[in-house]
Amino acid sequence: MKKLQIAVGIIRNPQGEIFITQRAADAHMANKLEFPGGKIESDETPEQALIRELQEEVGITVTTSSLFDKLEYQFPDRHITLWFSSWKVGKASRGVKKGSRVGGWRDQRWIRRRFLRRMNRLSANLSPRAEPRVARLTRQAPG
């Protein structure tokens, strides 16, 4: 069985908005909204993986990591561990227009925290099981 370790970042900008992404139309869980992140390489910590993914995929630099938590999911063909952390955005060097493909994501945007409740059942890292963790992390995210 395949085992995946995924770093997931809850990123807040100076205005208190949270950064989310939308999966590509041809990806697993197509068009679903989620927090950004990616696979943790064998030589990386969850923090290092998230920093790398954000710089490579969307051009965001983050600082001030805190509040690690994890959530595990068992699927018929894989076991996934999500490592959650909260971050303060350091610099956003480029944007992605709606419909463009960057790093497997179809779209990205900053949203107000109150809108997360409307989206929490749309993907694995916004699922009902993740809701208490996500609420705590978004309330206490640096920034």
mmCIF file of the C-alpha atoms, coordinates in Angstrom:
data_MODEL
# 
_entry.id   MODEL 
# 
loop_
_atom_site.group_PDB 
_atom_site.id 
_atom_site.type_symbol 
_atom_site.label_atom_id 
_atom_site.label_alt_id 
_atom_site.label_comp_id 
_atom_site.label_asym_id 
_atom_site.label_entity_id 
_atom_site.label_seq_id 
_atom_site.pdbx_PDB_ins_code 
_atom_site.Cartn_x 
_atom_site.Cartn_y 
_atom_site.Cartn_z 
_atom_site.occupancy 
_atom_site.B_iso_or_equiv 
_atom_site.pdbx_formal_charge 
_atom_site.auth_seq_id 
_atom_site.auth_comp_id 
_atom_site.auth_asym_id 
_atom_site.auth_atom_id 
_atom_site.pdbx_PDB_model_num 
ATOM 1   C CA . MET A 1 1   ? 0.000   0.000  0.000   1.00 0.00 ? 1   MET A CA 1 
ATOM 2   C CA . LYS A 1 2   ? 1.231   3.454  -0.914  1.00 0.00 ? 2   LYS A CA 1 
ATOM 3   C CA . LYS A 1 3   ? 1.977   5.785  2.024   1.00 0.00 ? 3   LYS A CA 1 
ATOM 4   C CA . LEU A 1 4   ? 2.074   9.525  1.437   1.00 0.00 ? 4   LEU A CA 1 
ATOM 5   C CA . GLN A 1 5   ? 3.260   12.265 3.776   1.00 0.00 ? 5   GLN A CA 1 
ATOM 6   C CA . ILE A 1 6   ? 1.794   15.646 2.792   1.00 0.00 ? 6   ILE A CA 1 
ATOM 7   C CA . ALA A 1 7   ? 2.676   19.087 4.174   1.00 0.00 ? 7   ALA A CA 1 
ATOM 8   C CA . VAL A 1 8   ? -0.350  21.396 4.363   1.00 0.00 ? 8   VAL A CA 1 
ATOM 9   C CA . GLY A 1 9   ? -0.022  25.106 5.059   1.00 0.00 ? 9   GLY A CA 1 
ATOM 10  C CA . ILE A 1 10  ? -2.570  27.480 6.494   1.00 0.00 ? 10  ILE A CA 1 
ATOM 11  C CA . ILE A 1 11  ? -1.153  30.791 5.334   1.00 0.00 ? 11  ILE A CA 1 
ATOM 12  C CA . ARG A 1 12  ? -2.354  34.184 6.481   1.00 0.00 ? 12  ARG A CA 1 
ATOM 13  C CA . ASN A 1 13  ? -1.551  37.539 4.896   1.00 0.00 ? 13  ASN A CA 1 
ATOM 14  C CA . PRO A 1 14  ? -1.303  40.875 6.777   1.00 0.00 ? 14  PRO A CA 1 
ATOM 15  C CA . GLN A 1 15  ? -5.028  41.483 6.131   1.00 0.00 ? 15  GLN A CA 1 
ATOM 16  C CA . GLY A 1 16  ? -5.890  38.229 7.939   1.00 0.00 ? 16  GLY A CA 1 
ATOM 17  C CA . GLU A 1 17  ? -6.996  36.404 4.794   1.00 0.00 ? 17  GLU A CA 1 
ATOM 18  C CA . ILE A 1 18  ? -6.221  32.706 4.258   1.00 0.00 ? 18  ILE A CA 1 
ATOM 19  C CA . PHE A 1 19  ? -4.612  31.370 1.069   1.00 0.00 ? 19  PHE A CA 1 
ATOM 20  C CA . ILE A 1 20  ? -6.406  28.501 -0.719  1.00 0.00 ? 20  ILE A CA 1 
ATOM 21  C CA . THR A 1 21  ? -5.925  26.705 -4.015  1.00 0.00 ? 21  THR A CA 1 
ATOM 22  C CA . GLN A 1 22  ? -8.210  24.889 -6.440  1.00 0.00 ? 22  GLN A CA 1 
ATOM 23  C CA . ARG A 1 23  ? -7.143  21.549 -7.884  1.00 0.00 ? 23  ARG A CA 1 
ATOM 24  C CA . ALA A 1 24  ? -6.890  21.127 -11.656 1.00 0.00 ? 24  ALA A CA 1 
ATOM 25  C CA . ALA A 1 25  ? -9.837  19.679 -13.593 1.00 0.00 ? 25  ALA A CA 1 
ATOM 26  C CA . ASP A 1 26  ? -7.875  16.530 -14.476 1.00 0.00 ? 26  ASP A CA 1 
ATOM 27  C CA . ALA A 1 27  ? -6.371  15.975 -10.996 1.00 0.00 ? 27  ALA A CA 1 
ATOM 28  C CA . HIS A 1 28  ? -7.424  13.569 -8.234  1.00 0.00 ? 28  HIS A CA 1 
ATOM 29  C CA . MET A 1 29  ? -10.294 15.346 -6.410  1.00 0.00 ? 29  MET A CA 1 
ATOM 30  C CA . ALA A 1 30  ? -10.725 17.578 -9.477  1.00 0.00 ? 30  ALA A CA 1 
ATOM 31  C CA . ASN A 1 31  ? -11.682 21.234 -8.951  1.00 0.00 ? 31  ASN A CA 1 
ATOM 32  C CA . LYS A 1 32  ? -11.757 20.869 -5.164  1.00 0.00 ? 32  LYS A CA 1 
ATOM 33  C CA . LEU A 1 33  ? -10.556 23.680 -2.940  1.00 0.00 ? 33  LEU A CA 1 
ATOM 34  C CA . GLU A 1 34  ? -7.781  23.018 -0.452  1.00 0.00 ? 34  GLU A CA 1 
ATOM 35  C CA . PHE A 1 35  ? -4.956  24.549 1.498   1.00 0.00 ? 35  PHE A CA 1 
ATOM 36  C CA . PRO A 1 36  ? -1.683  24.539 -0.452  1.00 0.00 ? 36  PRO A CA 1 
ATOM 37  C CA . GLY A 1 37  ? 0.980   21.955 0.175   1.00 0.00 ? 37  GLY A CA 1 
ATOM 38  C CA . GLY A 1 38  ? 2.641   18.928 -1.290  1.00 0.00 ? 38  GLY A CA 1 
ATOM 39  C CA . LYS A 1 39  ? 4.466   15.671 -0.776  1.00 0.00 ? 39  LYS A CA 1 
ATOM 40  C CA . ILE A 1 40  ? 7.231   15.570 1.795   1.00 0.00 ? 40  ILE A CA 1 
ATOM 41  C CA . GLU A 1 41  ? 10.463  14.226 0.296   1.00 0.00 ? 41  GLU A CA 1 
ATOM 42  C CA . SER A 1 42  ? 12.468  11.658 2.288   1.00 0.00 ? 42  SER A CA 1 
ATOM 43  C CA . ASP A 1 43  ? 15.106  14.221 3.309   1.00 0.00 ? 43  ASP A CA 1 
ATOM 44  C CA . GLU A 1 44  ? 12.636  16.975 4.317   1.00 0.00 ? 44  GLU A CA 1 
ATOM 45  C CA . THR A 1 45  ? 10.686  18.025 7.361   1.00 0.00 ? 45  THR A CA 1 
ATOM 46  C CA . PRO A 1 46  ? 7.063   19.095 6.834   1.00 0.00 ? 46  PRO A CA 1 
ATOM 47  C CA . GLU A 1 47  ? 8.174   22.729 7.198   1.00 0.00 ? 47  GLU A CA 1 
ATOM 48  C CA . GLN A 1 48  ? 10.883  22.377 4.548   1.00 0.00 ? 48  GLN A CA 1 
ATOM 49  C CA . ALA A 1 49  ? 8.482   20.643 2.159   1.00 0.00 ? 49  ALA A CA 1 
ATOM 50  C CA . LEU A 1 50  ? 5.869   23.375 2.467   1.00 0.00 ? 50  LEU A CA 1 
ATOM 51  C CA . ILE A 1 51  ? 8.418   26.148 1.960   1.00 0.00 ? 51  ILE A CA 1 
ATOM 52  C CA . ARG A 1 52  ? 9.750   24.375 -1.148  1.00 0.00 ? 52  ARG A CA 1 
ATOM 53  C CA . GLU A 1 53  ? 6.297   23.670 -2.605  1.00 0.00 ? 53  GLU A CA 1 
ATOM 54  C CA . LEU A 1 54  ? 5.108   27.244 -2.139  1.00 0.00 ? 54  LEU A CA 1 
ATOM 55  C CA . GLN A 1 55  ? 8.229   28.768 -3.651  1.00 0.00 ? 55  GLN A CA 1 
ATOM 56  C CA . GLU A 1 56  ? 8.244   26.370 -6.620  1.00 0.00 ? 56  GLU A CA 1 
ATOM 57  C CA . GLU A 1 57  ? 4.550   26.225 -7.356  1.00 0.00 ? 57  GLU A CA 1 
ATOM 58  C CA . VAL A 1 58  ? 3.042   29.611 -6.523  1.00 0.00 ? 58  VAL A CA 1 
ATOM 59  C CA . GLY A 1 59  ? 5.893   31.985 -5.731  1.00 0.00 ? 59  GLY A CA 1 
ATOM 60  C CA . ILE A 1 60  ? 4.978   32.636 -2.105  1.00 0.00 ? 60  ILE A CA 1 
ATOM 61  C CA . THR A 1 61  ? 7.589   32.939 0.623   1.00 0.00 ? 61  THR A CA 1 
ATOM 62  C CA . VAL A 1 62  ? 6.378   32.138 4.137   1.00 0.00 ? 62  VAL A CA 1 
ATOM 63  C CA . THR A 1 63  ? 7.754   32.781 7.612   1.00 0.00 ? 63  THR A CA 1 
ATOM 64  C CA . THR A 1 64  ? 6.813   32.064 11.205  1.00 0.00 ? 64  THR A CA 1 
ATOM 65  C CA . SER A 1 65  ? 5.642   28.469 11.300  1.00 0.00 ? 65  SER A CA 1 
ATOM 66  C CA . SER A 1 66  ? 3.595   27.245 14.247  1.00 0.00 ? 66  SER A CA 1 
ATOM 67  C CA . LEU A 1 67  ? 0.934   24.848 15.507  1.00 0.00 ? 67  LEU A CA 1 
ATOM 68  C CA . PHE A 1 68  ? 1.816   21.549 13.949  1.00 0.00 ? 68  PHE A CA 1 
ATOM 69  C CA . ASP A 1 69  ? -0.916  18.953 13.861  1.00 0.00 ? 69  ASP A CA 1 
ATOM 70  C CA . LYS A 1 70  ? -1.525  15.858 11.781  1.00 0.00 ? 70  LYS A CA 1 
ATOM 71  C CA . LEU A 1 71  ? -4.482  13.991 10.363  1.00 0.00 ? 71  LEU A CA 1 
ATOM 72  C CA . GLU A 1 72  ? -4.438  10.527 8.807   1.00 0.00 ? 72  GLU A CA 1 
ATOM 73  C CA . TYR A 1 73  ? -6.699  9.112  6.108   1.00 0.00 ? 73  TYR A CA 1 
ATOM 74  C CA . GLN A 1 74  ? -6.962  5.520  4.959   1.00 0.00 ? 74  GLN A CA 1 
ATOM 75  C CA . PHE A 1 75  ? -8.083  4.902  1.373   1.00 0.00 ? 75  PHE A CA 1 
ATOM 76  C CA . PRO A 1 76  ? -8.345  1.500  -0.347  1.00 0.00 ? 76  PRO A CA 1 
ATOM 77  C CA . ASP A 1 77  ? -5.110  2.087  -2.272  1.00 0.00 ? 77  ASP A CA 1 
ATOM 78  C CA . ARG A 1 78  ? -3.178  4.483  -0.019  1.00 0.00 ? 78  ARG A CA 1 
ATOM 79  C CA . HIS A 1 79  ? -2.574  5.865  3.444   1.00 0.00 ? 79  HIS A CA 1 
ATOM 80  C CA . ILE A 1 80  ? -2.173  9.641  3.662   1.00 0.00 ? 80  ILE A CA 1 
ATOM 81  C CA . THR A 1 81  ? -0.796  11.658 6.565   1.00 0.00 ? 81  THR A CA 1 
ATOM 82  C CA . LEU A 1 82  ? -1.459  15.406 6.407   1.00 0.00 ? 82  LEU A CA 1 
ATOM 83  C CA . TRP A 1 83  ? 0.909   17.585 8.457   1.00 0.00 ? 83  TRP A CA 1 
ATOM 84  C CA . PHE A 1 84  ? -0.800  20.925 9.176   1.00 0.00 ? 84  PHE A CA 1 
ATOM 85  C CA . SER A 1 85  ? 1.023   24.111 10.092  1.00 0.00 ? 85  SER A CA 1 
ATOM 86  C CA . SER A 1 86  ? 0.208   27.825 10.208  1.00 0.00 ? 86  SER A CA 1 
ATOM 87  C CA . TRP A 1 87  ? 2.332   30.435 8.494   1.00 0.00 ? 87  TRP A CA 1 
ATOM 88  C CA . LYS A 1 88  ? 2.631   34.148 7.924   1.00 0.00 ? 88  LYS A CA 1 
ATOM 89  C CA . VAL A 1 89  ? 3.160   35.162 4.311   1.00 0.00 ? 89  VAL A CA 1 
ATOM 90  C CA . GLY A 1 90  ? 6.524   36.785 3.704   1.00 0.00 ? 90  GLY A CA 1 
ATOM 91  C CA . LYS A 1 91  ? 6.252   37.719 0.043   1.00 0.00 ? 91  LYS A CA 1 
ATOM 92  C CA . ALA A 1 92  ? 3.958   36.886 -2.848  1.00 0.00 ? 92  ALA A CA 1 
ATOM 93  C CA . SER A 1 93  ? 6.086   37.240 -5.952  1.00 0.00 ? 93  SER A CA 1 
ATOM 94  C CA . ARG A 1 94  ? 3.528   36.369 -8.605  1.00 0.00 ? 94  ARG A CA 1 
ATOM 95  C CA . GLY A 1 95  ? -0.145  35.630 -9.060  1.00 0.00 ? 95  GLY A CA 1 
ATOM 96  C CA . VAL A 1 96  ? -2.053  33.013 -10.967 1.00 0.00 ? 96  VAL A CA 1 
ATOM 97  C CA . LYS A 1 97  ? -4.999  33.996 -13.112 1.00 0.00 ? 97  LYS A CA 1 
ATOM 98  C CA . LYS A 1 98  ? -8.168  31.943 -12.782 1.00 0.00 ? 98  LYS A CA 1 
ATOM 99  C CA . GLY A 1 99  ? -8.019  28.934 -15.055 1.00 0.00 ? 99  GLY A CA 1 
ATOM 100 C CA . SER A 1 100 ? -4.220  28.865 -15.321 1.00 0.00 ? 100 SER A CA 1 
ATOM 101 C CA . ARG A 1 101 ? -2.225  25.752 -14.414 1.00 0.00 ? 101 ARG A CA 1 
ATOM 102 C CA . VAL A 1 102 ? 0.524   26.188 -11.866 1.00 0.00 ? 102 VAL A CA 1 
ATOM 103 C CA . GLY A 1 103 ? 1.800   23.182 -9.943  1.00 0.00 ? 103 GLY A CA 1 
ATOM 104 C CA . GLY A 1 104 ? -1.328  21.132 -10.603 1.00 0.00 ? 104 GLY A CA 1 
ATOM 105 C CA . TRP A 1 105 ? -3.555  23.914 -9.290  1.00 0.00 ? 105 TRP A CA 1 
ATOM 106 C CA . ARG A 1 106 ? -6.211  25.533 -11.404 1.00 0.00 ? 106 ARG A CA 1 
ATOM 107 C CA . ASP A 1 107 ? -6.611  28.648 -9.291  1.00 0.00 ? 107 ASP A CA 1 
ATOM 108 C CA . GLN A 1 108 ? -5.435  30.290 -6.100  1.00 0.00 ? 108 GLN A CA 1 
ATOM 109 C CA . ARG A 1 109 ? -6.894  33.054 -3.978  1.00 0.00 ? 109 ARG A CA 1 
ATOM 110 C CA . TRP A 1 110 ? -6.934  34.798 -0.624  1.00 0.00 ? 110 TRP A CA 1 
ATOM 111 C CA . ILE A 1 111 ? -10.218 34.458 1.281   1.00 0.00 ? 111 ILE A CA 1 
ATOM 112 C CA . ARG A 1 112 ? -11.594 35.653 4.598   1.00 0.00 ? 112 ARG A CA 1 
ATOM 113 C CA . ARG A 1 113 ? -11.507 33.019 7.334   1.00 0.00 ? 113 ARG A CA 1 
ATOM 114 C CA . ARG A 1 114 ? -15.298 33.063 7.757   1.00 0.00 ? 114 ARG A CA 1 
ATOM 115 C CA . PHE A 1 115 ? -15.701 31.621 4.234   1.00 0.00 ? 115 PHE A CA 1 
ATOM 116 C CA . LEU A 1 116 ? -13.774 28.458 5.160   1.00 0.00 ? 116 LEU A CA 1 
ATOM 117 C CA . ARG A 1 117 ? -16.870 26.932 6.782   1.00 0.00 ? 117 ARG A CA 1 
ATOM 118 C CA . ARG A 1 118 ? -18.600 26.965 3.412   1.00 0.00 ? 118 ARG A CA 1 
ATOM 119 C CA . MET A 1 119 ? -15.702 25.065 1.863   1.00 0.00 ? 119 MET A CA 1 
ATOM 120 C CA . ASN A 1 120 ? -14.686 22.641 4.598   1.00 0.00 ? 120 ASN A CA 1 
ATOM 121 C CA . ARG A 1 121 ? -16.178 19.545 2.985   1.00 0.00 ? 121 ARG A CA 1 
ATOM 122 C CA . LEU A 1 122 ? -14.744 20.039 -0.473  1.00 0.00 ? 122 LEU A CA 1 
ATOM 123 C CA . SER A 1 123 ? -11.433 18.193 -0.171  1.00 0.00 ? 123 SER A CA 1 
ATOM 124 C CA . ALA A 1 124 ? -9.451  15.963 2.156   1.00 0.00 ? 124 ALA A CA 1 
ATOM 125 C CA . ASN A 1 125 ? -7.624  18.722 3.966   1.00 0.00 ? 125 ASN A CA 1 
ATOM 126 C CA . LEU A 1 126 ? -10.907 20.621 4.465   1.00 0.00 ? 126 LEU A CA 1 
ATOM 127 C CA . SER A 1 127 ? -12.977 17.592 5.500   1.00 0.00 ? 127 SER A CA 1 
ATOM 128 C CA . PRO A 1 128 ? -15.270 17.290 8.552   1.00 0.00 ? 128 PRO A CA 1 
ATOM 129 C CA . ARG A 1 129 ? -12.497 15.397 10.401  1.00 0.00 ? 129 ARG A CA 1 
ATOM 130 C CA . ALA A 1 130 ? -10.091 18.276 9.763   1.00 0.00 ? 130 ALA A CA 1 
ATOM 131 C CA . GLU A 1 131 ? -12.534 21.027 10.744  1.00 0.00 ? 131 GLU A CA 1 
ATOM 132 C CA . PRO A 1 132 ? -11.559 21.379 14.458  1.00 0.00 ? 132 PRO A CA 1 
ATOM 133 C CA . ARG A 1 133 ? -7.857  21.469 13.585  1.00 0.00 ? 133 ARG A CA 1 
ATOM 134 C CA . VAL A 1 134 ? -8.387  23.899 10.725  1.00 0.00 ? 134 VAL A CA 1 
ATOM 135 C CA . ALA A 1 135 ? -10.515 26.191 12.906  1.00 0.00 ? 135 ALA A CA 1 
ATOM 136 C CA . ARG A 1 136 ? -7.831  26.255 15.597  1.00 0.00 ? 136 ARG A CA 1 
ATOM 137 C CA . LEU A 1 137 ? -5.006  26.789 13.120  1.00 0.00 ? 137 LEU A CA 1 
ATOM 138 C CA . THR A 1 138 ? -6.782  29.569 11.222  1.00 0.00 ? 138 THR A CA 1 
ATOM 139 C CA . ARG A 1 139 ? -7.753  31.379 14.443  1.00 0.00 ? 139 ARG A CA 1 
ATOM 140 C CA . GLN A 1 140 ? -4.205  31.232 15.755  1.00 0.00 ? 140 GLN A CA 1 
ATOM 141 C CA . ALA A 1 141 ? -2.297  31.594 12.496  1.00 0.00 ? 141 ALA A CA 1 
ATOM 142 C CA . PRO A 1 142 ? 0.486   34.148 12.698  1.00 0.00 ? 142 PRO A CA 1 
ATOM 143 C CA . GLY A 1 143 ? -0.108  37.468 11.010  1.00 0.00 ? 143 GLY A CA 1 
# 
